[in-house]
Amino acid sequence: MALLAGFKVVQIGGGSAAAVCSRLMADVGAQVTCIDPDAGTMLLAYLNRGKAVAAKAAERHASLAAADLIVREGQPKDWAASPYGLAELRRINASATVVTISPYGATGPRANDPATDLTLFFASGISRQLLGQVDDLSEAPIRPVGEQSAFIGGLAAACAGMHASLGNQPGAAIDVSIHEALATLAMTELARAGLGHKSWDRKRLGDGNGATVTILPASDGYAAISPREEKQWTSWLTAMDSPAWGTDPRFVPKANRVKNWDALHALMSHWSWQHDKQWIADTAQRAHVPSFPLREVSEHLDTPQLRHRRYYRPSDLAGKTIQVPSTPFGLTVAAGRKQDAPKGPRPLSGVRVLDFSWVIAGPTTTRYLAAMGAEVIKVEAPGSGDPGRATELHTVLGQAKKSIVLDLKKPRAVEVARALAGKSDILIENYATGVMDRLGLGAEALKAVNPDLIYISASGMGRTGPEAKAVAYGTLLQCYAGFAGLNRHPEVAPRVGFAWCDPMCGLMLAFVAAAAIWHRQHEGGVARVDFSMIEAMLWTMAEPLVATQLGTPPKPMGNDSTRHAPHGVWRCAGDDDWIGVVVRSDAEWQALCGIVPGLSGMAARDLGQRIEVRTAIDAALAAWAAAQSASTAADSLVRAGIPAAALARYGDLVKNPHLAARDFWEAHGAGVLPGLPWRASFGRATGSAPALGADTDQVLANVLGLSQERIAELRTSGALG
């Protein structure tokens, strides 16, 4: 669906993150014109396919003058002598949103530091968490497959840029730091560190976390399971034919399963080896236990679910017709009426969001919407509310929201929810498929209440198709997509790893919410979004998807690279201290040889020769790194213009002078909380996360006009918990 038909984007330069940003916009209908694009890699050729190119000066000027959004990627030093500096762009077009993407942001002491995908993952701390918990600290941390820093940076740019383009902030400027965008994927850990609480990243060793989600060996690969609740564990035991060890006190309750995890995993593995991965997943799903097989990327190119949802479309690339992802949004648009742009200090000022989402993906989405000025009314169940309240997650994702309690098992509570939907602009939910429809709160049912309501559903597989009712969590979906299977060293079995999928999906969902508001303003159409998390994962795995179809299927590579050498990580003198180093050119290689004694005689070697003597280079760098701290080693290389970064801990980020200079952290009580993965010229809305139900009475009175007597009646009936 051409949600952004008529929206004009200009992409400047050859940056991958800028190409991701405009690719997402093009996929929902935006007209994208490139200036000086780079098709030097397979990924860039894929991302820039179908975009127009302005080659002549007059064409470039005309495209820039007509643009609604201009996205460019580069560091401050790159724009100093460029014809596309901010002042020149403003002379050509004073009203367009200008989004600038760079490794460390456009300001701050590190703004011009050299960086690559690997070093940004190290500097952000994400590489410390990516693999999950390991058995041996000698196992090197890694970056994920497929240039993911470009995808996360590009998604953040698309999200922020789309909000800034809603019309009430003409001439807005957005500054996206890929470093910050990556770091904010780990909101809980950032919040823990900022508030002075115990942080998981102090160690990478295992502590039984597999009792929540784990991978089991199968006769033909692996399957991931997540019997995290006691009822799910009981069902899982039944699915495994009720083994005798199921009643062993070592494994009852969950706390004991954590304590005795190694023994438990061995027993389950003895059973799972006898079955194929799809059979294990199907058996678990029939028992309502979340489970998926670990698939190769190639196994997703033709599945009944993705065929049903018409996810792929043909495209010509490198002289071959291949299947490429469309979008994960499942868009349909109904006729509606055009509405004025929001009025107020921020892009979503005056926009009301009714939020039925919970845990990570949905609350991350509405965190961004609230920061952009929306009034977010978070609907929670009585009792403990959103599970995120059990950790620091709600403290950060709940900022600037309102909380109300509704017991949706009560008809009167459903009536209140319907009435609130009638007064809202956007509804977002991520319940299990069918729940909202059974409550009478589905998209079709609410059309009668509010025909202009933008309705956004998020689920693991999408709301339609043969797998629509599969029980899914984000961590399982990254296993299913092939992400977990590729993010490892070749000799190491796959791990579930860090919860990557959920926060990434939050960026995509916030983008499409803003795009839907833009469409309603300009075309009058009312979007229905049926978001599929597995499709979002595959959209960001473009590089392995394309490589598979062009005859070079990806394999686990750890930190190896076919484009740069050296490209890797080395252990330093501290406790689990590591440094990531990448050499992109002969000049950088010569600079490295001048710093590392063991390389002094190799300065004349080109890329091919460096690959040939990789073992000797690795040994020289290992000896050099082992004698000093990671931060000392990284600083010496960065000063010489070589991309390098120490493996950050989140406590390091709290004390980071660069992040402090960029106002990334925001005061919260005696500590600090992380901000957004972008800085906007119009700022962001702030406010503490609400207590459970803290705003129930105020929302019912102010939004619905209910009297205090009526609210008291609802409370007595149990509708308000």
C-alpha positions in Angstrom: 0.0 0.0 0.0 1.4 3.4 -1.0 1.0 5.0 2.4 3.5 7.7 1.6 2.4 8.4 -2.0 3.4 12.0 -2.7 6.0 12.2 0.0 9.4 13.2 -1.5 12.7 12.0 -0.1 16.2 12.9 -1.2 19.0 10.6 -0.1 22.5 12.2 -0.2 25.7 10.1 -0.5 26.5 6.4 -0.3 25.9 5.6 3.4 24.1 2.4 4.2 22.1 3.8 7.1 20.7 6.6 4.9 19.9 4.0 2.2 18.0 1.9 4.8 16.0 5.0 5.9 14.9 5.8 2.4 14.3 2.1 1.6 11.8 1.8 4.3 10.0 5.0 3.1 10.1 3.8 -0.5 8.6 0.5 0.5 5.5 2.3 1.7 5.2 4.5 -1.3 7.6 7.5 -0.9 9.3 8.9 -4.0 13.1 8.7 -3.3 15.8 10.4 -5.3 19.5 9.7 -4.7 22.4 12.1 -5.1 25.8 10.4 -5.4 24.6 7.0 -4.4 27.0 4.1 -3.9 26.2 0.7 -5.3 29.6 -0.7 -4.5 28.3 -3.5 -2.3 25.6 -6.1 -2.8 23.7 -4.6 0.2 23.8 -1.0 -1.2 22.7 -2.3 -4.6 19.7 -3.9 -2.9 18.8 -0.9 -0.7 19.0 1.5 -3.6 17.1 -0.5 -6.2 14.3 1.3 -7.9 15.3 4.7 -6.5 15.7 7.6 -8.9 19.1 9.2 -9.3 19.7 12.9 -9.9 22.9 13.1 -11.9 22.8 16.7 -13.2 23.2 19.8 -11.1 19.8 21.1 -12.2 18.1 17.8 -11.3 19.8 17.8 -7.9 18.7 21.3 -7.1 15.1 20.6 -8.2 14.9 17.4 -6.2 16.3 19.1 -3.0 13.9 22.1 -3.5 10.9 19.8 -3.7 11.8 17.4 -0.9 9.8 16.8 2.2 12.7 15.0 3.8 16.4 15.0 3.1 18.5 12.3 4.6 22.3 12.4 4.6 25.0 10.2 6.2 28.4 11.5 7.3 30.4 13.0 10.0 30.8 16.8 10.7 34.2 16.8 8.9 32.5 15.4 5.8 30.1 18.4 5.5 32.7 21.2 6.0 33.5 21.4 2.3 30.5 19.7 0.9 27.8 21.3 -1.2 25.3 19.6 1.0 26.1 21.2 4.3 23.1 22.2 6.4 23.3 25.9 5.6 23.4 25.2 1.8 20.5 22.8 2.1 18.5 25.3 4.0 19.2 27.9 1.3 17.6 25.5 -1.2 14.8 24.2 1.0 13.9 25.9 4.2 11.0 23.7 5.2 12.2 20.1 4.5 13.1 17.9 7.5 16.9 17.3 7.3 18.0 14.0 8.9 21.8 13.6 9.5 23.1 10.1 10.4 26.6 9.6 11.7 28.5 7.0 13.8 28.6 9.1 17.0 26.2 12.0 16.2 26.8 15.5 14.8 28.2 16.9 18.1 30.4 15.9 20.9 34.0 15.1 21.3 33.8 11.8 19.4 31.7 13.2 16.5 34.6 12.7 14.0 36.0 9.5 15.3 36.5 6.7 12.7 33.9 3.9 13.1 32.6 0.7 11.5 29.8 -1.7 12.1 32.0 -3.8 14.4 33.4 -0.9 16.4 30.0 0.6 16.9 28.7 -2.6 18.3 31.6 -2.7 20.7 31.3 1.0 21.7 27.6 0.6 22.4 28.0 -2.4 24.6 25.6 -4.5 22.4 28.4 -7.0 21.5 28.8 -7.8 25.2 25.1 -9.0 25.3 24.5 -10.2 21.7 25.4 -13.9 22.3 23.7 -14.1 25.6 25.6 -15.7 28.4 28.6 -17.8 27.5 30.3 -20.8 29.1 33.9 -19.5 28.7 35.1 -15.9 28.8 37.7 -16.7 26.2 35.0 -16.8 23.6 35.2 -13.5 21.8 32.2 -11.1 21.6 31.0 -10.6 18.1 28.9 -8.3 15.9 25.6 -9.6 14.3 25.2 -10.7 10.7 24.2 -8.3 7.9 25.6 -4.8 8.8 22.9 -4.3 11.4 24.3 -1.0 12.7 23.2 0.5 9.4 19.7 -1.0 9.8 19.2 0.2 13.3 20.6 3.6 12.5 18.4 3.8 9.4 15.3 2.7 11.2 15.9 5.4 13.9 16.4 8.0 11.1 13.2 6.9 9.4 11.2 7.0 12.6 12.4 10.4 13.8 12.3 11.9 10.3 8.8 10.7 9.7 7.6 12.3 12.9 9.4 15.5 12.2 7.7 15.7 8.7 4.1 15.7 10.1 3.8 19.4 9.3 3.9 21.4 12.6 7.7 21.5 12.7 8.8 22.9 9.3 12.6 23.0 8.8 13.2 20.4 11.6 16.6 19.0 12.0 17.3 15.4 13.2 20.7 14.2 14.5 20.9 10.4 14.6 23.8 8.7 16.3 24.2 5.1 15.3 26.1 4.5 18.6 23.1 5.8 20.6 20.6 3.9 18.4 22.4 0.7 19.1 22.8 1.4 22.8 19.1 2.1 23.3 18.2 -1.4 22.1 19.2 -2.5 25.7 16.9 -0.1 27.5 16.6 -2.3 30.7 20.4 -2.5 31.1 20.9 1.2 30.3 18.3 2.1 32.9 19.8 -0.3 35.5 23.2 1.3 35.0 21.8 4.8 35.0 20.0 4.2 38.3 22.9 2.5 39.9 21.3 -0.9 40.0 23.1 -4.2 39.4 23.7 -4.7 35.8 23.8 -8.0 33.9 26.7 -6.9 31.7 29.2 -7.1 34.5 29.7 -10.7 33.4 28.9 -12.9 30.4 29.1 -16.3 32.1 25.9 -18.4 32.2 23.6 -18.4 35.1 20.7 -20.6 34.1 18.9 -18.1 31.9 17.9 -21.0 29.6 15.1 -21.8 32.0 13.3 -18.9 30.3 14.2 -19.5 26.7 16.7 -22.0 25.3 17.8 -23.9 22.2 17.7 -27.7 22.0 19.5 -29.9 19.6 17.4 -31.8 17.1 18.1 -34.6 14.6 18.3 -32.1 11.8 19.4 -28.9 13.5 18.0 -27.0 16.5 14.7 -25.8 18.0 14.1 -23.0 20.4 11.6 -23.2 23.2 10.3 -20.9 25.9 8.3 -22.6 28.6 8.8 -19.6 31.0 5.6 -19.8 32.9 4.8 -22.7 35.3 1.7 -23.7 33.3 3.8 -23.7 30.1 6.4 -25.9 31.9 3.8 -28.3 32.9 2.5 -28.5 29.3 6.0 -28.9 28.0 6.6 -31.9 30.3 3.5 -33.5 28.9 4.6 -32.8 25.3 7.9 -34.7 26.2 5.8 -37.7 27.2 6.0 -36.9 31.0 9.6 -38.0 31.7 10.3 -39.4 35.1 12.7 -36.6 35.9 9.9 -34.1 35.5 9.0 -34.4 39.2 12.6 -34.2 40.3 12.8 -31.6 43.1 15.9 -30.1 41.3 13.5 -28.8 38.6 10.5 -27.6 40.6 9.8 -24.7 40.7 11.5 -22.4 38.1 14.1 -21.1 40.6 15.4 -24.7 40.9 15.5 -25.1 37.1 17.7 -22.1 36.9 19.9 -23.4 39.7 20.3 -26.8 38.0 20.1 -25.7 34.4 23.0 -27.7 33.0 21.6 -31.0 34.3 18.1 -30.1 33.0 19.3 -29.1 29.6 21.2 -32.3 29.2 18.0 -34.3 30.0 15.9 -32.4 27.6 18.6 -32.7 24.9 18.6 -36.5 25.2 14.9 -36.4 24.3 15.1 -33.7 21.6 17.9 -35.4 19.7 15.4 -38.1 18.7 13.1 -35.7 16.8 13.4 -33.2 13.9 13.3 -29.5 14.7 9.9 -28.8 13.0 8.3 -31.7 14.9 9.6 -30.3 18.2 8.2 -26.9 17.5 4.9 -28.2 16.3 4.5 -30.4 19.3 5.3 -27.5 21.6 2.9 -25.1 19.9 0.1 -27.7 20.1 0.7 -27.6 23.8 0.6 -23.8 23.8 4.3 -23.6 24.5 6.2 -21.0 22.5 8.6 -22.8 20.2 10.1 -22.4 16.7 12.8 -24.3 14.7 16.0 -22.5 14.0 15.8 -22.0 10.2 18.3 -21.2 7.6 17.6 -18.0 5.8 16.9 -20.0 2.6 14.1 -21.9 4.4 12.1 -18.6 4.6 12.1 -17.9 0.8 9.0 -20.0 0.2 6.7 -20.7 3.2 2.9 -21.1 3.4 2.8 -18.2 5.9 4.8 -15.7 3.8 3.0 -16.8 0.6 -0.3 -16.1 2.2 0.8 -12.7 3.3 2.4 -11.9 -0.1 5.6 -10.9 1.7 8.0 -11.3 -1.2 8.1 -9.6 -4.6 10.4 -10.2 -7.5 13.3 -7.8 -8.2 16.2 -7.8 -10.6 19.6 -7.6 -8.9 23.1 -8.5 -10.2 21.6 -9.8 -13.4 19.2 -12.2 -11.7 15.6 -12.0 -10.6 15.3 -12.7 -6.9 12.7 -12.5 -4.2 13.0 -9.4 -2.0 11.0 -8.5 1.2 8.1 -6.0 0.8 7.2 -4.6 4.2 6.2 -6.2 7.6 3.2 -3.8 8.0 0.3 -5.8 6.4 -1.3 -2.5 5.4 -4.8 -1.9 4.4 -6.4 1.6 4.1 -10.0 2.6 4.4 -11.5 5.8 3.1 -11.6 8.6 5.7 -11.4 12.3 5.9 -8.4 14.6 5.8 -7.3 16.0 9.1 -5.2 19.0 10.0 -1.6 18.6 11.1 -1.1 18.4 14.8 -0.6 21.7 16.5 1.8 22.2 19.4 5.4 22.2 20.3 6.1 18.6 19.0 5.1 16.5 16.0 2.4 14.5 17.8 1.1 17.3 20.1 -2.7 16.8 20.3 -2.5 13.1 19.1 -4.1 10.6 21.5 -2.8 7.0 21.5 -4.7 4.2 23.2 -2.0 1.7 24.2 -3.0 -1.9 24.8 0.6 -3.1 24.3 2.9 -4.8 26.9 6.4 -6.1 27.6 8.9 -4.6 25.1 8.0 -4.1 21.4 4.7 -2.2 21.9 5.8 -0.2 24.9 9.0 0.8 23.0 6.8 2.1 20.2 4.6 4.1 22.5 7.7 5.4 24.3 8.7 7.1 21.1 5.2 8.3 20.4 5.0 9.9 23.8 8.4 11.5 23.4 7.2 13.0 20.2 4.3 14.7 22.0 1.5 12.2 21.9 -0.9 11.7 24.8 -0.4 8.0 25.4 -3.0 6.2 27.6 -1.6 2.9 28.7 -4.3 0.4 29.5 -3.2 -2.2 32.0 -4.8 -5.2 33.8 -5.5 -5.1 37.5 -2.9 -6.7 39.8 0.7 -6.3 38.6 0.0 -4.6 35.3 2.6 -4.7 32.5 5.3 -7.3 33.3 7.8 -4.6 32.5 6.9 -3.1 35.9 8.9 -5.9 37.5 12.1 -4.5 36.2 13.5 -1.1 35.3 11.9 -1.5 31.8 8.8 0.4 32.7 10.8 3.1 34.4 12.2 4.1 31.0 9.6 2.9 28.5 6.7 4.3 30.6 8.0 7.9 30.6 5.5 10.6 29.7 2.6 8.1 29.5 -0.6 7.9 31.5 -1.7 4.6 33.1 -5.2 3.4 33.6 -6.5 0.1 34.9 -9.3 -1.8 33.1 -10.4 -5.3 33.8 -11.3 -6.3 30.3 -13.0 -9.4 31.6 -15.8 -7.1 32.7 -18.3 -5.8 30.1 -18.3 -2.3 31.7 -14.5 -2.1 31.3 -14.8 -3.0 27.6 -17.4 -0.3 27.2 -14.9 2.2 28.7 -12.2 1.0 26.3 -14.6 1.4 23.3 -15.4 4.9 24.4 -11.7 5.8 24.8 -11.1 4.4 21.3 -13.8 6.7 20.0 -11.7 9.6 21.3 -8.3 8.4 20.1 -6.3 8.8 17.0 -4.2 5.6 17.2 -4.8 2.3 18.9 -1.9 -0.1 19.3 -2.1 -3.7 20.7 0.1 -6.8 20.8 -2.2 -9.3 22.4 -2.4 -12.9 21.1 -4.3 -13.2 17.8 -8.0 -13.1 18.3 -8.1 -11.6 21.8 -9.1 -8.0 20.8 -11.8 -9.4 18.4 -13.3 -11.6 21.2 -13.4 -8.5 23.4 -15.3 -6.5 20.8 -12.2 -4.2 20.4 -11.0 -5.4 17.0 -10.4 -3.1 14.1 -13.7 -3.9 12.4 -15.7 -3.5 15.6 -14.2 -0.1 16.4 -14.9 1.3 12.9 -18.5 2.0 14.1 -17.1 3.9 17.1 -14.3 5.8 15.3 -14.0 5.5 11.6 -10.8 7.7 11.7 -9.0 5.4 14.2 -5.5 4.2 13.0 -5.4 0.6 14.3 -2.0 -1.0 14.8 -1.7 -4.7 15.7 1.7 -6.3 16.3 2.2 -10.1 16.5 4.9 -12.7 15.9 3.6 -13.9 12.5 0.9 -11.4 11.6 -2.8 -11.7 12.1 -3.5 -13.7 9.0 -2.1 -16.9 7.5 -1.7 -20.5 8.7 0.8 -19.6 11.4 -1.1 -16.5 12.7 -2.0 -18.2 16.0 1.5 -19.4 16.8 2.6 -18.4 20.3 5.7 -16.3 19.8 8.2 -14.1 21.7 10.8 -11.9 20.0 13.7 -14.0 21.2 12.2 -17.1 19.6 11.6 -15.2 16.3 15.2 -14.2 16.0 16.0 -17.9 16.2 13.3 -18.7 13.7 14.5 -16.0 11.2 18.1 -17.4 11.1 19.5 -14.5 13.0 20.6 -16.5 16.0 22.1 -19.3 13.9 24.3 -16.9 12.0 25.4 -14.8 15.0 28.1 -17.1 16.3 31.6 -18.4 15.9 31.7 -21.3 13.4 32.6 -23.9 16.0 30.1 -22.8 18.6 26.4 -24.0 18.8 23.8 -21.3 18.4 22.4 -19.4 21.4 19.2 -17.4 21.7 21.1 -14.2 22.7 20.1 -10.7 23.5 16.4 -9.7 22.9 17.1 -7.9 19.7 13.9 -8.3 17.8 11.5 -6.5 20.2 13.3 -3.1 20.4 14.0 -3.2 16.6 10.3 -3.7 15.9 9.5 -0.8 18.2 11.3 1.6 15.8 9.5 0.2 12.8 6.1 0.4 14.5 6.7 4.0 15.6 7.7 4.9 12.0 4.5 3.4 10.6 2.4 5.1 13.2 3.8 8.5 12.0 3.4 7.5 8.4 -0.2 6.6 9.0 -0.8 10.0 10.6 0.8 11.7 7.5 -1.4 9.7 5.2 -4.6 10.6 7.1 -3.6 14.3 6.9 -2.8 14.3 3.2 -5.1 11.7 1.7 -7.7 11.1 4.3 -7.1 7.4 4.4 -7.2 5.4 7.6 -4.6 2.8 8.0 -5.0 -0.7 9.5 -1.5 -2.1 10.3 -1.1 -5.8 10.7 2.6 -5.9 11.8 4.5 -9.2 11.6 7.7 -9.4 13.7 9.1 -12.3 11.7 8.7 -10.2 8.6 10.5 -7.3 10.3 13.4 -9.6 11.2 13.7 -10.8 7.6 13.5 -7.2 6.3 16.6 -6.3 8.3 18.3 -9.5 7.2 18.5 -8.3 3.6 22.2 -9.1 3.1 22.0 -12.8 3.9 18.6 -13.1 2.1 20.1 -11.6 -1.1 23.4 -13.5 -0.8 21.5 -16.8 -0.4 19.8 -16.2 -3.7 22.9 -15.0 -5.6 24.7 -18.3 -4.8 26.8 -17.3 -1.7 24.7 -18.5 1.3 25.9 -17.0 4.5 27.6 -19.0 7.2 28.5 -18.2 10.8 31.7 -16.0 10.6 32.2 -14.7 14.1 34.1 -11.4 13.4 35.7 -12.3 10.1 35.2 -10.1 7.1 35.7 -10.6 3.4 36.1 -6.9 2.8 38.6 -5.7 5.4 41.7 -7.1 7.1 42.5 -7.1 9.9 38.9 -7.1 11.1 38.4 -8.6 14.5 38.6 -8.4 18.3 41.4 -9.1 20.8 41.4 -9.6 24.5 43.1 -6.9 26.6 44.6 -6.8 30.1 41.4 -6.1 32.1 38.6 -8.4 33.3 36.8 -9.6 30.2 38.2 -6.5 28.4 38.2 -6.6 24.6 39.0 -4.3 21.7 37.5 -4.3 18.3 39.7 -3.2 15.4 39.0 -2.7 11.7 41.4 -1.6 8.9 39.6 -0.3 5.9 42.4 0.9 3.7 46.1 0.6 3.1 46.7 4.0 4.8 45.0 2.7 8.0 47.0 -0.5 7.8 50.3 1.5 7.6 49.2 3.5 10.6 48.5 0.3 12.5 51.9 -1.1 11.6 53.4 2.0 13.1 51.7 1.4 16.5 51.8 -2.4 16.9 55.4 -3.6 17.2 54.8 -7.1 15.8 53.4 -5.6 12.5 56.3 -3.2 11.8 57.7 -5.3 8.9 54.3 -5.8 7.2 53.4 -2.2 6.2 53.7 -2.8 2.5 51.1 -5.6 2.4 47.8 -5.0 0.5 44.4 -6.4 1.4 44.9 -9.8 -0.3 48.3 -10.2 1.3 47.0 -9.3 4.7 44.3 -12.0 4.4 47.0 -14.5 3.5 49.0 -13.8 6.7 46.0 -13.3 8.9 47.3 -15.7 11.5 50.5 -13.8 12.0 48.6 -10.5 12.1 46.3 -11.9 14.7 49.2 -13.1 16.9 50.8 -9.7 16.8 47.6 -7.8 17.7 46.9 -10.3 20.5 50.3 -9.8 22.1 49.9 -6.0 21.8 46.4 -5.9 23.2 47.1 -8.2 26.1 49.6 -5.8 27.6 47.2 -2.9 28.0 43.6 -1.9 28.9 41.1 -1.9 26.1 40.4 1.8 26.5 44.1 2.7 26.3 44.5 0.5 23.2 41.4 1.9 21.5 42.3 5.5 22.1 45.8 5.1 20.6 44.3 3.6 17.4 41.5 6.2 17.1 44.0 9.0 17.4 45.8 7.5 14.4 42.6 7.4 12.4 41.9 3.7 12.8 38.4 2.5 13.7 38.7 0.9 17.1 36.5 0.6 20.3 36.8 -1.0 23.7 33.9 -3.4 24.5 31.7 -1.1 26.6 29.8 -1.9 29.8 26.7 0.1 30.4 28.3 1.7 33.5 30.9 3.0 31.1 28.2 4.6 29.0 26.7 6.4 32.0 30.1 8.0 32.6 30.9 8.6 28.9 31.9 12.2 28.3 30.7 12.1 24.7 27.2 11.0 25.7 27.1 13.6 28.5 28.0 16.3 25.9 25.1 15.2 23.8 22.6 15.2 26.7 21.9 11.6 26.1 21.2 10.9 29.8 18.3 12.6 31.6 18.2 13.1 35.4 15.9 10.8 37.2 15.9 11.0 41.0 19.4 10.2 42.2 20.3 8.6 38.8 19.8 9.1 35.1 17.8 7.4 32.4 18.7 7.0 28.7 17.2 9.4 26.1 16.2 8.7 22.5 18.4 7.4 19.7 18.2 10.8 18.0 18.3 14.5 18.9 15.6 16.7 17.4 15.5 20.5 17.0 12.1 20.5 18.7 13.3 18.4 21.7 11.3 15.6 23.3 8.5 15.3 25.8 9.6 14.0 29.2 7.9 12.9 32.4 8.2 10.1 34.9 6.6 6.7 34.3 3.2 6.5 36.0 2.3 4.2 38.8 -0.2 1.4 37.9 -3.6 3.1 37.3 -2.4 6.5 38.5 -4.3 8.3 35.8 -7.5 6.3 35.7 -9.8 8.8 37.3 -8.3 11.8 35.5 -8.5 10.1 32.0 -12.1 9.0 32.5 -13.1 12.5 33.7 -11.2 14.6 31.2 -11.4 12.4 28.1 -14.8 10.8 28.5 -16.4 13.4 30.7 -17.5 10.9 33.4 -18.6 12.2 36.7 -16.9 11.2 39.9 -20.1 9.3 40.9 -20.0 7.3 37.6 -16.3 6.5 38.1 -17.0 5.3 41.6 -19.7 3.0 40.2 -17.3 1.6 37.7 -14.8 0.9 40.5 -17.4 -0.8 42.6 -18.4 -3.0 39.7 -14.8 -4.2 39.3 -14.4 -2.6 35.9 -11.4 -0.5 37.1 -9.8 -3.4 39.1 
